[in-house]
Amino acid sequence: MVRVLLNVPRQVRRNEPFDVKLLISHPMESGQRRDAVGLAIPRDIINLLVVTYGNEEVLRMDLFPAIAANPFLAFSMTAVASGTLSITFTDDHGVTQSETATVEVV
Amino acid sequence: MIARRRFVLTAAAGTVLPVAATASHVQVAVLIRQLVGDAKLAEGRVKLDLPVLVENGNTVGMTVSVDAPPGAVHSLHVYAEANPLPEVCHIRFGPRAGVPRIQTRIRLATSQTVTAIAQMHDGTFWQDSVELLVTLAACID
């Protein structure tokens, strides 16, 4: 389990784009670095991030080692009804973690 | 004794594996060709925002925006030609996507050209490139 910060406005207007900000505390070890004795440090990154709202997919992102440590992502989306925004990500070990936030449409 | 052993190990590892092998312009061109296929790739509409002078390649703020109404963009793709792996990220937008603009932080191994490509739902492709200088490279060692 890693720490996730998900920032979503509590109330949004119907069909009007709003910003979502996401920060995941993850080392995103690139697999290019060596330790003190010269051995390669194995790669350990988040490689897939999926954002869904209700049953609809908002965004799907493939990540590579070129994404900086503690990945940050800001994007825009719209909503037509109140619901739950869900962020799911998978790392190189196949571990999946989710974070949710509720959005109220006024 | 330990220090010497450590030195020998490091030296051996350095000779066997090339340090910081990087991708190339050709590799990126091939990846872009695979993505675009036979379609035409034009300049414009997509805007890649990166600092031209990067002090620290470990975290570089990047904004990619597309001059298009919400829902018109199919996907965004970013390539860094002199990183060990040229691909940076691929983003696919779903039906609930809003303004086509994303912001993230990337790593840059050295001074290079970064390219962003936007694929529209109408099948057209648009690109933008930024050539930048990196003074402190992203951690290779």
gemmi code that builds the backbone of each chain (N, CA, C; Angstrom):
import gemmi

chains = {
    "A": [
        ("MET", (0.842, -1.202, 0.000), (0.000, 0.000, 0.000), (0.875, 1.249, 0.000)),
        ("VAL", (0.595, 2.119, -0.930), (1.312, 3.388, -0.975), (0.317, 4.515, -0.712)),
        ("ARG", (0.852, 5.668, -0.331), (-0.014, 6.783, 0.020), (-0.484, 7.498, -1.253)),
        ("VAL", (-1.757, 7.790, -1.322), (-2.326, 8.420, -2.508), (-3.082, 9.680, -2.099)),
        ("LEU", (-2.830, 10.767, -2.801), (-3.608, 11.978, -2.596), (-4.436, 12.202, -3.852)),
        ("LEU", (-5.744, 12.311, -3.673), (-6.653, 12.505, -4.805), (-7.476, 13.753, -4.535)),
        ("ASN", (-7.293, 14.751, -5.395), (-7.959, 16.026, -5.178), (-9.045, 16.241, -6.238)),
        ("VAL", (-10.295, 16.321, -5.765), (-11.445, 16.476, -6.657), (-12.347, 17.548, -6.039)),
        ("PRO", (-12.924, 18.447, -6.840), (-13.872, 19.400, -6.238), (-15.072, 18.661, -5.668)),
        ("ARG", (-15.575, 19.116, -4.525), (-16.676, 18.404, -3.891), (-17.969, 18.542, -4.697)),
        ("GLN", (-18.157, 19.740, -5.261), (-19.352, 19.964, -6.076), (-18.942, 20.446, -7.452)),
        ("VAL", (-19.573, 19.890, -8.470), (-19.271, 20.310, -9.840), (-20.582, 20.573, -10.571)),
        ("ARG", (-20.481, 21.283, -11.696), (-21.666, 21.531, -12.506), (-21.790, 20.457, -13.579)),
        ("ARG", (-23.020, 20.126, -13.899), (-23.295, 19.105, -14.902), (-22.633, 19.438, -16.237)),
        ("ASN", (-21.892, 18.492, -16.764), (-21.256, 18.609, -18.087), (-20.210, 19.707, -18.199)),
        ("GLU", (-19.811, 20.280, -17.067), (-18.775, 21.298, -17.132), (-17.455, 20.675, -16.692)),
        ("PRO", (-16.380, 20.833, -17.498), (-15.115, 20.173, -17.135), (-14.577, 20.653, -15.787)),
        ("PHE", (-14.071, 19.731, -14.999), (-13.393, 20.090, -13.747), (-12.076, 19.324, -13.667)),
        ("ASP", (-11.156, 19.867, -12.850), (-9.811, 19.295, -12.764), (-9.703, 18.277, -11.637)),
        ("VAL", (-8.964, 17.222, -11.909), (-8.660, 16.200, -10.907), (-7.146, 16.135, -10.788)),
        ("LYS", (-6.658, 16.133, -9.549), (-5.207, 16.032, -9.337), (-4.909, 14.793, -8.514)),
        ("LEU", (-3.847, 14.111, -8.903), (-3.507, 12.839, -8.275), (-2.015, 12.798, -7.978)),
        ("LEU", (-1.673, 12.410, -6.762), (-0.268, 12.273, -6.379), (-0.106, 10.935, -5.663)),
        ("ILE", (0.780, 10.100, -6.176), (1.006, 8.778, -5.586), (2.431, 8.736, -5.028)),
        ("SER", (2.567, 8.330, -3.771), (3.908, 8.222, -3.172), (4.517, 6.887, -3.568)),
        ("HIS", (5.264, 6.897, -4.652), (5.852, 5.652, -5.140), (7.255, 5.952, -5.662)),
        ("PRO", (8.256, 5.122, -5.337), (9.635, 5.449, -5.755), (9.848, 5.415, -7.264)),
        ("MET", (9.010, 4.679, -8.023), (9.180, 4.557, -9.478), (10.641, 4.225, -9.818)),
        ("GLU", (11.144, 3.170, -9.200), (12.537, 2.759, -9.424), (12.711, 2.398, -10.897)),
        ("SER", (13.631, 3.084, -11.569), (13.686, 3.001, -13.036), (14.299, 1.709, -13.570)),
        ("GLY", (15.082, 0.992, -12.732), (15.769, -0.190, -13.222), (17.101, 0.146, -13.873)),
        ("GLN", (17.453, 1.440, -13.906), (18.706, 1.881, -14.528), (19.788, 2.137, -13.482)),
        ("ARG", (19.381, 2.185, -12.213), (20.340, 2.584, -11.175), (21.067, 1.367, -10.604)),
        ("ARG", (22.242, 1.637, -10.000), (23.025, 0.582, -9.361), (23.195, 0.924, -7.895)),
        ("ASP", (23.315, -0.120, -7.063), (23.521, 0.135, -5.638), (25.008, 0.301, -5.346)),
        ("ALA", (25.364, 0.366, -4.060), (26.742, 0.680, -3.660), (27.755, -0.349, -4.167)),
        ("VAL", (27.349, -1.605, -4.352), (28.286, -2.620, -4.848), (28.161, -2.834, -6.361)),
        ("GLY", (27.419, -1.983, -7.028), (27.369, -2.033, -8.484), (26.334, -2.972, -9.060)),
        ("LEU", (25.457, -3.498, -8.212), (24.417, -4.388, -8.726), (23.200, -3.558, -9.148)),
        ("ALA", (22.557, -3.969, -10.234), (21.401, -3.230, -10.730), (20.256, -3.309, -9.721)),
        ("ILE", (19.623, -2.181, -9.454), (18.437, -2.152, -8.587), (17.251, -2.499, -9.479)),
        ("PRO", (16.486, -3.567, -9.130), (15.416, -3.991, -10.035), (14.356, -2.917, -10.251)),
        ("ARG", (13.809, -2.925, -11.451), (12.777, -1.954, -11.804), (11.529, -2.179, -10.967)),
        ("ASP", (10.922, -1.105, -10.505), (9.674, -1.183, -9.736), (8.898, 0.099, -9.986)),
        ("ILE", (8.038, 0.064, -10.975), (7.257, 1.262, -11.289), (5.764, 0.925, -11.345)),
        ("ILE", (4.953, 1.957, -11.279), (3.528, 1.804, -11.569), (3.427, 1.843, -13.085)),
        ("ASN", (2.881, 0.802, -13.703), (2.878, 0.784, -15.163), (1.501, 1.033, -15.786)),
        ("LEU", (0.462, 1.001, -14.978), (-0.876, 1.233, -15.527), (-1.730, 1.994, -14.523)),
        ("LEU", (-2.439, 2.986, -15.027), (-3.316, 3.791, -14.182), (-4.644, 3.960, -14.913)),
        ("VAL", (-5.720, 3.570, -14.274), (-7.034, 3.658, -14.913), (-7.950, 4.506, -14.033)),
        ("VAL", (-8.600, 5.483, -14.654), (-9.543, 6.346, -13.946), (-10.940, 6.044, -14.465)),
        ("THR", (-11.851, 5.710, -13.554), (-13.235, 5.467, -13.970), (-14.169, 6.347, -13.161)),
        ("TYR", (-15.311, 6.666, -13.776), (-16.353, 7.422, -13.084), (-17.653, 6.666, -13.310)),
        ("GLY", (-18.239, 6.170, -12.230), (-19.378, 5.274, -12.386), (-18.902, 4.046, -13.128)),
        ("ASN", (-19.535, 3.735, -14.249), (-19.109, 2.583, -15.045), (-18.278, 2.991, -16.262)),
        ("GLU", (-18.017, 4.292, -16.382), (-17.327, 4.769, -17.579), (-15.861, 5.051, -17.320)),
        ("GLU", (-15.050, 4.727, -18.326), (-13.628, 4.992, -18.206), (-13.351, 6.436, -18.603)),
        ("VAL", (-12.634, 7.148, -17.760), (-12.298, 8.542, -18.043), (-10.968, 8.613, -18.764)),
        ("LEU", (-10.029, 7.813, -18.300), (-8.655, 7.910, -18.808), (-7.901, 6.631, -18.449)),
        ("ARG", (-7.038, 6.216, -19.357), (-6.193, 5.040, -19.117), (-4.768, 5.426, -19.502)),
        ("MET", (-3.848, 5.306, -18.586), (-2.480, 5.776, -18.816), (-1.486, 4.629, -18.649)),
        ("ASP", (-0.624, 4.465, -19.663), (0.504, 3.536, -19.558), (1.703, 4.352, -19.094)),
        ("LEU", (2.337, 3.921, -18.017), (3.482, 4.657, -17.490), (4.772, 3.888, -17.761)),
        ("PHE", (5.838, 4.628, -17.990), (7.156, 4.045, -18.239), (8.133, 4.623, -17.217)),
        ("PRO", (9.379, 4.087, -17.171), (10.315, 4.608, -16.165), (10.594, 6.102, -16.310)),
        ("ALA", (10.232, 6.693, -17.438), (10.456, 8.128, -17.628), (9.489, 8.990, -16.827)),
        ("ILE", (8.542, 8.368, -16.125), (7.675, 9.147, -15.243), (8.410, 9.298, -13.912)),
        ("ALA", (8.481, 10.533, -13.407), (9.278, 10.833, -12.224), (8.747, 10.106, -10.984)),
        ("ALA", (9.613, 9.968, -9.982), (9.213, 9.371, -8.711), (8.048, 10.155, -8.128)),
        ("ASN", (7.209, 9.496, -7.356), (5.991, 10.084, -6.797), (5.140, 10.692, -7.911)),
        ("PRO", (4.613, 9.830, -8.781), (3.919, 10.317, -9.971), (2.768, 11.270, -9.647)),
        ("PHE", (2.747, 12.330, -10.422), (1.696, 13.346, -10.308), (0.963, 13.404, -11.633)),
        ("LEU", (-0.342, 13.477, -11.570), (-1.117, 13.595, -12.802), (-2.292, 14.537, -12.558)),
        ("ALA", (-2.440, 15.514, -13.431), (-3.609, 16.388, -13.390), (-4.311, 16.261, -14.729)),
        ("PHE", (-5.631, 16.100, -14.680), (-6.395, 15.983, -15.917), (-7.771, 16.585, -15.695)),
        ("SER", (-8.554, 16.635, -16.762), (-9.867, 17.255, -16.708), (-10.921, 16.230, -17.104)),
        ("MET", (-12.097, 16.329, -16.503), (-13.175, 15.404, -16.858), (-14.524, 16.085, -16.667)),
        ("THR", (-15.573, 15.424, -17.128), (-16.919, 15.953, -16.948), (-17.793, 14.887, -16.292)),
        ("ALA", (-18.895, 15.330, -15.703), (-19.833, 14.395, -15.083), (-21.248, 14.855, -15.380)),
        ("VAL", (-22.147, 13.909, -15.569), (-23.553, 14.264, -15.793), (-24.401, 13.944, -14.569)),
        ("ALA", (-23.884, 13.104, -13.665), (-24.628, 12.759, -12.456), (-23.644, 12.528, -11.320)),
        ("SER", (-24.093, 12.706, -10.099), (-23.244, 12.453, -8.940), (-22.772, 11.010, -8.974)),
        ("GLY", (-21.551, 10.792, -8.502), (-21.029, 9.431, -8.539), (-19.683, 9.321, -7.859)),
        ("THR", (-19.039, 8.205, -8.084), (-17.748, 7.935, -7.455), (-16.657, 7.885, -8.507)),
        ("LEU", (-15.625, 8.658, -8.256), (-14.440, 8.641, -9.110), (-13.477, 7.622, -8.521)),
        ("SER", (-13.019, 6.706, -9.348), (-12.150, 5.648, -8.858), (-10.855, 5.601, -9.653)),
        ("ILE", (-9.748, 5.559, -8.930), (-8.427, 5.504, -9.555), (-7.788, 4.178, -9.179)),
        ("THR", (-7.399, 3.393, -10.159), (-6.795, 2.089, -9.897), (-5.449, 2.031, -10.601)),
        ("PHE", (-4.412, 1.610, -9.874), (-3.104, 1.500, -10.526), (-2.443, 0.174, -10.182)),
        ("THR", (-1.585, -0.273, -11.118), (-0.922, -1.566, -10.997), (0.580, -1.355, -11.081)),
        ("ASP", (1.349, -2.009, -10.213), (2.797, -1.866, -10.287), (3.433, -3.098, -10.926)),
        ("ASP", (4.769, -3.107, -11.020), (5.489, -4.186, -11.698), (5.331, -5.535, -11.001)),
        ("HIS", (4.970, -5.533, -9.710), (4.756, -6.807, -9.013), (3.336, -7.317, -9.214)),
        ("GLY", (2.537, -6.584, -9.980), (1.160, -6.984, -10.216), (0.214, -6.578, -9.101)),
        ("VAL", (0.713, -5.775, -8.163), (-0.134, -5.340, -7.057), (-1.008, -4.183, -7.522)),
        ("THR", (-2.308, -4.290, -7.244), (-3.263, -3.268, -7.659), (-3.804, -2.550, -6.436)),
        ("GLN", (-3.925, -1.239, -6.565), (-4.462, -0.451, -5.455), (-5.446, 0.569, -6.007)),
        ("SER", (-6.479, 0.871, -5.216), (-7.499, 1.808, -5.673), (-7.689, 2.941, -4.680)),
        ("GLU", (-8.187, 4.040, -5.193), (-8.527, 5.190, -4.360), (-9.808, 5.781, -4.950)),
        ("THR", (-10.742, 6.160, -4.096), (-11.995, 6.699, -4.619), (-12.305, 8.061, -4.002)),
        ("ALA", (-13.140, 8.805, -4.692), (-13.616, 10.093, -4.200), (-15.029, 10.287, -4.746)),
        ("THR", (-15.895, 10.887, -3.951), (-17.255, 11.110, -4.441), (-17.379, 12.527, -4.976)),
        ("VAL", (-18.153, 12.638, -6.040), (-18.373, 13.927, -6.692), (-19.879, 14.174, -6.711)),
        ("GLU", (-20.261, 15.384, -6.298), (-21.681, 15.729, -6.313), (-21.946, 16.710, -7.441)),
        ("VAL", (-22.878, 16.367, -8.299), (-23.223, 17.236, -9.424), (-24.394, 18.114, -9.007)),
        ("VAL", (-24.221, 19.442, -9.146), (-25.301, 20.359, -8.769), (-25.816, 21.111, -9.991)),
    ],
    "B": [
        ("MET", (40.083, -4.631, 2.547), (39.672, -5.860, 1.851), (38.274, -5.693, 1.255)),
        ("ILE", (37.342, -5.285, 2.128), (35.953, -5.119, 1.671), (35.885, -4.017, 0.610)),
        ("ALA", (36.590, -2.943, 0.884), (36.555, -1.808, -0.038), (37.124, -2.217, -1.395)),
        ("ARG", (38.182, -3.030, -1.350), (38.800, -3.443, -2.600), (37.856, -4.361, -3.392)),
        ("ARG", (37.206, -5.274, -2.628), (36.270, -6.202, -3.268), (35.141, -5.414, -3.936)),
        ("ARG", (34.691, -4.409, -3.209), (33.605, -3.569, -3.725), (34.044, -2.894, -5.021)),
        ("PHE", (35.287, -2.415, -5.025), (35.813, -1.731, -6.208), (35.879, -2.695, -7.398)),
        ("VAL", (36.336, -3.903, -7.124), (36.469, -4.899, -8.188), (35.107, -5.229, -8.779)),
        ("LEU", (34.120, -5.411, -7.878), (32.752, -5.719, -8.328), (32.207, -4.594, -9.198)),
        ("THR", (32.390, -3.373, -8.745), (31.864, -2.217, -9.477), (32.522, -2.130, -10.852)),
        ("ALA", (33.846, -2.328, -10.865), (34.579, -2.243, -12.124), (34.107, -3.327, -13.090)),
        ("ALA", (33.902, -4.541, -12.556), (33.459, -5.647, -13.390), (32.081, -5.365, -13.973)),
        ("ALA", (31.183, -4.890, -13.114), (29.822, -4.605, -13.569), (29.847, -3.541, -14.656)),
        ("GLY", (30.739, -2.575, -14.492), (30.825, -1.475, -15.447), (31.288, -1.938, -16.823)),
        ("THR", (32.128, -2.956, -16.859), (32.636, -3.404, -18.153), (31.638, -4.306, -18.866)),
        ("VAL", (30.891, -5.103, -18.081), (29.969, -6.058, -18.698), (28.753, -5.349, -19.282)),
        ("LEU", (28.165, -4.421, -18.491), (26.947, -3.750, -18.940), (27.266, -2.315, -19.335)),
        ("PRO", (26.839, -1.912, -20.522), (27.073, -0.528, -20.896), (26.291, 0.406, -19.969)),
        ("VAL", (26.927, 1.437, -19.502), (26.268, 2.369, -18.593), (25.414, 3.332, -19.405)),
        ("ALA", (24.185, 3.504, -18.989), (23.279, 4.497, -19.553), (23.143, 4.398, -21.067)),
        ("ALA", (22.828, 3.202, -21.539), (22.524, 3.062, -22.953), (21.258, 3.867, -23.238)),
        ("THR", (21.281, 4.674, -24.277), (20.111, 5.503, -24.534), (19.438, 5.102, -25.838)),
        ("ALA", (18.179, 5.505, -25.927), (17.434, 5.280, -27.158), (17.949, 6.260, -28.205)),
        ("SER", (17.400, 6.200, -29.379), (17.885, 7.091, -30.431), (16.715, 7.717, -31.179)),
        ("HIS", (17.074, 8.681, -31.987), (16.083, 9.363, -32.813), (15.376, 8.350, -33.720)),
        ("VAL", (16.155, 7.383, -34.221), (15.607, 6.374, -35.145), (14.572, 5.512, -34.418)),
        ("GLN", (14.925, 5.110, -33.184), (14.012, 4.272, -32.398), (12.659, 4.970, -32.194)),
        ("VAL", (12.729, 6.280, -31.895), (11.497, 7.047, -31.703), (10.732, 7.132, -33.020)),
        ("ALA", (11.457, 7.346, -34.108), (10.806, 7.429, -35.418), (10.063, 6.133, -35.738)),
        ("VAL", (10.664, 4.995, -35.378), (10.021, 3.695, -35.617), (8.758, 3.560, -34.756)),
        ("LEU", (8.858, 3.950, -33.476), (7.695, 3.876, -32.581), (6.555, 4.752, -33.092)),
        ("ILE", (6.910, 5.945, -33.565), (5.893, 6.866, -34.076), (5.254, 6.288, -35.339)),
        ("ARG", (6.070, 5.663, -36.180), (5.540, 5.055, -37.400), (4.551, 3.946, -37.052)),
        ("GLN", (4.904, 3.142, -36.041), (3.999, 2.069, -35.606), (2.668, 2.632, -35.117)),
        ("LEU", (2.748, 3.776, -34.449), (1.542, 4.396, -33.891), (0.684, 5.008, -34.991)),
        ("VAL", (1.334, 5.767, -35.872), (0.606, 6.545, -36.866), (0.188, 5.681, -38.056)),
        ("GLY", (1.012, 4.698, -38.406), (0.704, 3.863, -39.562), (0.808, 4.669, -40.838)),
        ("ASP", (-0.189, 4.539, -41.699), (-0.157, 5.240, -42.983), (-0.756, 6.640, -42.915)),
        ("ALA", (-1.303, 6.988, -41.760), (-1.941, 8.294, -41.648), (-0.900, 9.407, -41.707)),
        ("LYS", (-1.380, 10.620, -41.958), (-0.490, 11.771, -42.066), (-0.252, 12.340, -40.665)),
        ("LEU", (0.991, 12.721, -40.413), (1.351, 13.310, -39.122), (1.695, 14.771, -39.354)),
        ("ALA", (0.890, 15.669, -38.778), (1.078, 17.092, -39.036), (1.505, 17.821, -37.774)),
        ("GLU", (2.167, 18.971, -37.958), (2.531, 19.832, -36.834), (1.311, 20.649, -36.444)),
        ("GLY", (1.221, 20.978, -35.143), (0.162, 21.875, -34.704), (-0.895, 21.206, -33.860)),
        ("ARG", (-1.833, 21.982, -33.406), (-2.963, 21.607, -32.538), (-2.541, 21.095, -31.166)),
        ("VAL", (-1.539, 20.204, -31.123), (-1.076, 19.730, -29.823), (0.061, 20.642, -29.362)),
        ("LYS", (0.067, 20.941, -28.054), (1.086, 21.831, -27.500), (1.787, 21.115, -26.357)),
        ("LEU", (3.102, 20.958, -26.504), (3.915, 20.322, -25.467), (4.634, 21.421, -24.697)),
        ("ASP", (4.341, 21.512, -23.423), (4.922, 22.555, -22.590), (5.988, 21.963, -21.680)),
        ("LEU", (7.251, 22.310, -21.960), (8.375, 21.837, -21.151), (9.367, 22.995, -21.044)),
        ("PRO", (10.093, 23.099, -19.914), (11.115, 24.148, -19.851), (12.229, 23.856, -20.844)),
        ("VAL", (12.768, 24.909, -21.481), (13.822, 24.722, -22.476), (15.157, 24.436, -21.776)),
        ("LEU", (15.318, 24.992, -20.576), (16.522, 24.732, -19.785), (16.099, 24.016, -18.502)),
        ("VAL", (16.511, 22.753, -18.381), (16.120, 21.939, -17.228), (17.299, 21.840, -16.271)),
        ("GLU", (17.098, 22.256, -15.022), (18.193, 22.183, -14.047), (18.320, 20.781, -13.473)),
        ("ASN", (17.207, 20.113, -13.248), (17.226, 18.788, -12.641), (16.349, 17.844, -13.461)),
        ("GLY", (16.988, 16.892, -14.130), (16.249, 15.974, -15.001), (15.416, 14.950, -14.253)),
        ("ASN", (15.542, 14.895, -12.917), (14.782, 13.897, -12.157), (13.290, 14.181, -12.117)),
        ("THR", (12.919, 15.444, -12.046), (11.500, 15.791, -12.134), (11.369, 17.040, -12.992)),
        ("VAL", (10.725, 16.865, -14.110), (10.502, 17.972, -15.034), (8.996, 18.071, -15.262)),
        ("GLY", (8.430, 19.204, -14.911), (6.993, 19.401, -15.095), (6.660, 19.480, -16.570)),
        ("MET", (5.651, 18.715, -16.978), (5.275, 18.670, -18.388), (3.764, 18.854, -18.511)),
        ("THR", (3.354, 19.687, -19.449), (1.930, 19.849, -19.750), (1.726, 19.582, -21.232)),
        ("VAL", (0.768, 18.734, -21.544), (0.409, 18.492, -22.938), (-1.043, 18.909, -23.099)),
        ("SER", (-1.294, 19.817, -24.014), (-2.671, 20.236, -24.248), (-2.975, 20.170, -25.736)),
        ("VAL", (-4.240, 19.973, -26.051), (-4.646, 19.860, -27.447), (-5.728, 20.893, -27.709)),
        ("ASP", (-5.573, 21.592, -28.819), (-6.548, 22.592, -29.226), (-7.712, 21.861, -29.895)),
        ("ALA", (-8.648, 21.390, -29.065), (-9.774, 20.606, -29.566), (-10.881, 20.622, -28.508)),
        ("PRO", (-12.133, 20.435, -28.945), (-13.215, 20.386, -27.960), (-13.141, 19.102, -27.135)),
        ("PRO", (-13.745, 19.101, -25.920), (-13.725, 17.883, -25.103), (-14.294, 16.701, -25.889)),
        ("GLY", (-13.628, 15.575, -25.796), (-14.136, 14.373, -26.456), (-13.592, 14.151, -27.852)),
        ("ALA", (-12.831, 15.123, -28.397), (-12.319, 14.962, -29.768), (-10.993, 14.214, -29.803)),
        ("VAL", (-10.310, 14.146, -28.645), (-8.986, 13.526, -28.621), (-9.104, 12.066, -28.201)),
        ("HIS", (-8.492, 11.211, -29.000), (-8.491, 9.775, -28.700), (-7.402, 9.445, -27.695)),
        ("SER", (-6.158, 9.895, -27.991), (-5.049, 9.553, -27.099), (-3.880, 10.504, -27.256)),
        ("LEU", (-3.006, 10.502, -26.259), (-1.779, 11.299, -26.269), (-0.595, 10.370, -26.046)),
        ("HIS", (0.509, 10.647, -26.725), (1.697, 9.803, -26.608), (2.919, 10.708, -26.509)),
        ("VAL", (3.825, 10.409, -25.581), (5.012, 11.244, -25.394), (6.266, 10.374, -25.498)),
        ("TYR", (7.267, 10.890, -26.235), (8.527, 10.157, -26.422), (9.710, 11.066, -26.092)),
        ("ALA", (10.704, 10.494, -25.408), (11.950, 11.204, -25.113), (13.071, 10.402, -25.751)),
        ("GLU", (13.683, 10.951, -26.808), (14.543, 10.137, -27.665), (15.875, 9.738, -27.036)),
        ("ALA", (16.360, 10.457, -26.009), (17.666, 10.110, -25.435), (17.550, 9.513, -24.027)),
        ("ASN", (16.358, 9.083, -23.656), (16.205, 8.345, -22.393), (16.573, 6.881, -22.653)),
        ("PRO", (16.898, 6.108, -21.599), (17.185, 4.685, -21.826), (16.015, 3.975, -22.506)),
        ("LEU", (14.802, 4.331, -22.129), (13.601, 3.834, -22.819), (12.897, 5.050, -23.408)),
        ("PRO", (12.635, 5.047, -24.719), (12.124, 6.270, -25.335), (10.675, 6.611, -24.977)),
        ("GLU", (9.888, 5.616, -24.594), (8.490, 5.909, -24.282), (8.366, 6.591, -22.917)),
        ("VAL", (7.527, 7.613, -22.844), (7.310, 8.318, -21.581), (5.943, 7.946, -21.016)),
        ("CYS", (4.894, 8.131, -21.811), (3.565, 7.711, -21.379), (2.615, 7.683, -22.569)),
        ("HIS", (1.584, 6.855, -22.439), (0.484, 6.829, -23.400), (-0.780, 7.063, -22.587)),
        ("ILE", (-1.617, 7.968, -23.051), (-2.864, 8.241, -22.338), (-4.021, 8.116, -23.309)),
        ("ARG", (-5.003, 7.303, -22.943), (-6.215, 7.149, -23.759), (-7.380, 7.781, -23.030)),
        ("PHE", (-8.127, 8.593, -23.737), (-9.253, 9.272, -23.109), (-10.548, 8.529, -23.360)),
        ("GLY", (-11.379, 8.475, -22.352), (-12.693, 7.848, -22.477), (-13.757, 8.889, -22.737)),
        ("PRO", (-15.018, 8.477, -22.768), (-16.105, 9.406, -23.102), (-16.325, 10.519, -22.063)),
        ("ARG", (-15.852, 10.339, -20.839), (-16.056, 11.353, -19.805), (-14.910, 12.341, -19.699)),
        ("ALA", (-13.939, 12.264, -20.613), (-12.796, 13.177, -20.567), (-13.265, 14.613, -20.775)),
        ("GLY", (-12.599, 15.542, -20.110), (-12.979, 16.954, -20.230), (-12.050, 17.678, -21.178)),
        ("VAL", (-11.506, 18.805, -20.721), (-10.569, 19.572, -21.534), (-9.351, 18.701, -21.834)),
        ("PRO", (-8.945, 18.582, -23.112), (-7.804, 17.710, -23.418), (-6.475, 18.328, -23.000)),
        ("ARG", (-6.178, 18.214, -21.715), (-4.923, 18.750, -21.181), (-4.505, 17.878, -19.999)),
        ("ILE", (-3.267, 17.411, -20.035), (-2.771, 16.642, -18.902), (-1.443, 17.235, -18.430)),
        ("GLN", (-1.207, 17.036, -17.145), (-0.005, 17.581, -16.536), (0.623, 16.469, -15.713)),
        ("THR", (1.934, 16.271, -15.871), (2.619, 15.255, -15.077), (4.076, 15.666, -14.909)),
        ("ARG", (4.866, 14.801, -14.289), (6.291, 15.102, -14.101), (7.095, 13.949, -14.675)),
        ("ILE", (8.108, 14.288, -15.459), (8.879, 13.236, -16.140), (10.365, 13.299, -15.789)),
        ("ARG", (11.090, 12.262, -16.189), (12.540, 12.197, -16.018), (13.202, 12.350, -17.377)),
        ("LEU", (14.314, 13.079, -17.402), (15.073, 13.220, -18.641), (16.528, 12.866, -18.370)),
        ("ALA", (17.051, 11.902, -19.124), (18.397, 11.398, -18.887), (19.465, 12.385, -19.340)),
        ("THR", (19.157, 13.160, -20.370), (20.145, 14.110, -20.895), (19.448, 15.131, -21.795)),
        ("SER", (20.210, 16.073, -22.334), (19.654, 17.063, -23.262), (19.132, 16.328, -24.496)),
        ("GLN", (17.945, 16.672, -24.933), (17.335, 15.920, -26.024), (16.082, 16.615, -26.551)),
        ("THR", (15.431, 15.948, -27.502), (14.168, 16.428, -28.040), (13.046, 15.530, -27.544)),
        ("VAL", (12.006, 16.137, -26.996), (10.838, 15.393, -26.529), (9.696, 15.660, -27.499)),
        ("THR", (8.980, 14.612, -27.847), (7.907, 14.733, -28.840), (6.581, 14.256, -28.235)),
        ("ALA", (5.530, 15.015, -28.485), (4.184, 14.614, -28.075), (3.333, 14.451, -29.320)),
        ("ILE", (2.520, 13.398, -29.332), (1.632, 13.135, -30.462), (0.209, 12.977, -29.948)),
        ("ALA", (-0.727, 13.640, -30.617), (-2.137, 13.505, -30.275), (-2.846, 12.786, -31.404)),
        ("GLN", (-3.626, 11.781, -31.028), (-4.454, 11.087, -32.010), (-5.893, 11.516, -31.788)),
        ("MET", (-6.529, 11.993, -32.851), (-7.912, 12.453, -32.745), (-8.865, 11.314, -33.100)),
        ("HIS", (-10.124, 11.489, -32.692), (-11.129, 10.479, -33.033), (-11.429, 10.446, -34.530)),
        ("ASP", (-11.122, 11.567, -35.232), (-11.355, 11.568, -36.680), (-10.206, 10.916, -37.446)),
        ("GLY", (-9.205, 10.364, -36.715), (-8.140, 9.614, -37.364), (-6.905, 10.424, -37.716)),
        ("THR", (-6.900, 11.732, -37.407), (-5.735, 12.550, -37.712), (-4.748, 12.525, -36.537)),
        ("PHE", (-3.474, 12.768, -36.874), (-2.415, 12.801, -35.873), (-1.723, 14.161, -35.907)),
        ("TRP", (-1.404, 14.689, -34.734), (-0.748, 15.989, -34.630), (0.435, 15.859, -33.685)),
        ("GLN", (1.506, 16.595, -33.976), (2.679, 16.473, -33.108), (3.298, 17.814, -32.756)),
        ("ASP", (4.038, 17.813, -31.659), (4.799, 18.972, -31.223), (6.068, 18.462, -30.553)),
        ("SER", (7.188, 19.169, -30.776), (8.461, 18.753, -30.182), (9.098, 19.913, -29.433)),
        ("VAL", (9.836, 19.575, -28.393), (10.600, 20.569, -27.649), (12.029, 20.061, -27.527)),
        ("GLU", (12.983, 20.910, -27.937), (14.389, 20.564, -27.795), (14.874, 21.258, -26.535)),
        ("LEU", (15.431, 20.498, -25.596), (15.802, 21.118, -24.322), (17.180, 20.706, -23.842)),
        ("LEU", (17.700, 21.516, -22.921), (19.013, 21.290, -22.327), (18.816, 20.830, -20.890)),
        ("VAL", (19.502, 19.764, -20.510), (19.402, 19.255, -19.139), (20.774, 19.414, -18.485)),
        ("THR", (20.847, 20.156, -17.386), (22.144, 20.357, -16.727), (22.459, 19.230, -15.755)),
        ("LEU", (21.461, 18.755, -15.000), (21.667, 17.603, -14.117), (20.774, 16.473, -14.611)),
        ("ALA", (21.416, 15.386, -15.074), (20.660, 14.281, -15.657), (19.905, 13.504, -14.601)),
        ("ALA", (18.825, 12.815, -15.014), (18.081, 11.944, -14.116), (19.004, 10.816, -13.669)),
        ("CYS", (18.798, 10.348, -12.448), (19.706, 9.389, -11.822), (19.843, 8.118, -12.652)),
        ("ILE", (20.992, 7.964, -13.263), (21.326, 6.719, -13.930), (22.092, 5.878, -12.918)),
        ("ASP", (22.918, 6.528, -12.083), (23.633, 5.803, -11.011), (23.483, 6.532, -9.680)),
    ],
}
model = gemmi.Model(1)
for chain_id, residues in chains.items():
    chain = gemmi.Chain(chain_id)
    for i, (resn, *xyz) in enumerate(residues, 1):
        res = gemmi.Residue()
        res.name, res.seqid = resn, gemmi.SeqId(i, " ")
        for name, pos in zip(("N", "CA", "C"), xyz):
            atom = gemmi.Atom()
            atom.name, atom.element = name, gemmi.Element(name[0])
            atom.pos, atom.b_iso = gemmi.Position(*pos), 0.0
            res.add_atom(atom)
        chain.add_residue(res)
    model.add_chain(chain)
structure = gemmi.Structure()
structure.add_model(model)
structure.setup_entities()
